[in-house]
Amino acid sequence: MDKNKLSGYDRYILLTQQTKAMRSNMQAYGVFQEILQFVEKCSKTDAKVIKHNDEYVDKPITRDQAQRLLDKVSNIKWDNNITAIGKFLQLDFRV
């Protein structure tokens, strides 16, 4: 299977098969996308605080951790930091 030809949702479905922490439906995929957007913000700065939803919050992960997490997701490898960040953002990813 060529990973480069998979859609974002297809990649998400393959990720959810590696964990029970997230469900494999469109609603949970939207939550996952929000988590990834936050991780991308974290990966672009070394600052300890980041702006999220018009609020400044302490980053739950470092820039390097965020970059490693994004690499894992692009290689369709599950990382438990995804659920930890979802909890930090108070997102319901078991929808």
C-alpha positions as CSV (number, residue, x, y, z in Angstrom):
1,M,0.0,0.0,0.0
2,D,1.4,3.4,-1.0
3,K,1.1,5.7,2.0
4,N,1.5,8.8,-0.2
5,K,-1.8,8.1,-2.0
6,L,-3.9,7.8,1.1
7,S,-6.2,10.6,2.1
8,G,-6.0,12.2,5.6
9,Y,-9.1,10.3,6.7
10,D,-7.7,7.0,5.4
11,R,-4.5,7.6,7.4
12,Y,-6.6,8.4,10.5
13,I,-8.5,5.1,10.1
14,L,-5.2,3.2,10.0
15,L,-4.0,5.1,13.1
16,T,-7.1,4.3,15.1
17,Q,-6.6,0.6,14.4
18,Q,-3.5,0.9,16.6
19,T,-5.3,2.2,19.7
20,K,-8.6,2.1,21.5
21,A,-8.2,5.8,22.6
22,M,-9.9,7.2,19.5
23,R,-12.8,6.1,17.4
24,S,-12.8,5.8,13.7
25,N,-15.5,8.1,12.6
26,M,-15.8,11.5,11.0
27,Q,-16.6,13.3,14.2
28,A,-13.5,11.9,16.0
29,Y,-11.4,12.7,12.9
30,G,-12.4,16.4,13.3
31,V,-11.1,16.3,16.9
32,F,-7.9,14.6,15.7
33,Q,-7.4,17.3,13.1
34,E,-7.8,20.0,15.8
35,I,-5.2,18.2,17.9
36,L,-2.8,18.0,14.9
37,Q,-3.2,21.7,14.3
38,F,-2.3,22.5,17.9
39,V,0.8,20.1,17.6
40,E,1.8,21.9,14.4
41,K,1.8,25.2,16.3
42,C,3.9,23.7,19.0
43,S,6.4,22.4,16.5
44,K,7.0,25.8,15.1
45,T,8.3,27.6,18.2
46,D,10.5,27.0,21.2
47,A,8.4,29.3,23.4
48,K,6.9,27.8,26.5
49,V,3.6,29.5,25.9
50,I,1.4,29.3,22.8
51,K,-1.8,31.1,21.7
52,H,-4.7,28.7,21.3
53,N,-8.3,29.8,20.8
54,D,-7.5,33.4,21.8
55,E,-5.9,32.3,25.0
56,Y,-2.3,31.8,26.0
57,V,-1.5,28.4,27.4
58,D,1.6,26.5,28.5
59,K,2.7,24.1,25.8
60,P,2.2,20.5,27.0
61,I,5.1,19.3,24.7
62,T,8.3,20.7,23.5
63,R,9.1,21.6,19.9
64,D,11.1,18.4,19.4
65,Q,8.4,16.2,20.8
66,A,5.8,17.9,18.6
67,Q,8.0,17.3,15.5
68,R,8.5,13.7,16.4
69,L,4.8,13.2,16.9
70,L,4.0,14.7,13.5
71,D,6.6,12.4,11.9
72,K,5.0,9.4,13.6
73,V,1.5,10.5,12.3
74,S,2.8,11.0,8.8
75,N,4.3,7.4,9.0
76,I,1.0,6.1,10.3
77,K,2.4,5.3,13.8
78,W,0.3,5.9,16.9
79,D,1.7,8.1,19.7
80,N,0.0,8.3,23.1
81,N,0.9,12.0,23.2
82,I,-2.1,12.5,20.8
83,T,-4.6,11.5,23.5
84,A,-2.6,13.4,26.2
85,I,-2.8,16.6,24.1
86,G,-6.5,16.0,23.5
87,K,-7.1,15.8,27.2
88,F,-5.0,19.0,27.7
89,L,-7.1,20.8,25.2
90,Q,-10.3,19.4,26.8
91,L,-11.4,17.7,23.6
92,D,-13.7,14.7,23.6
93,F,-12.0,12.3,21.3
94,R,-14.1,9.3,22.2
95,V,-17.1,10.7,20.3
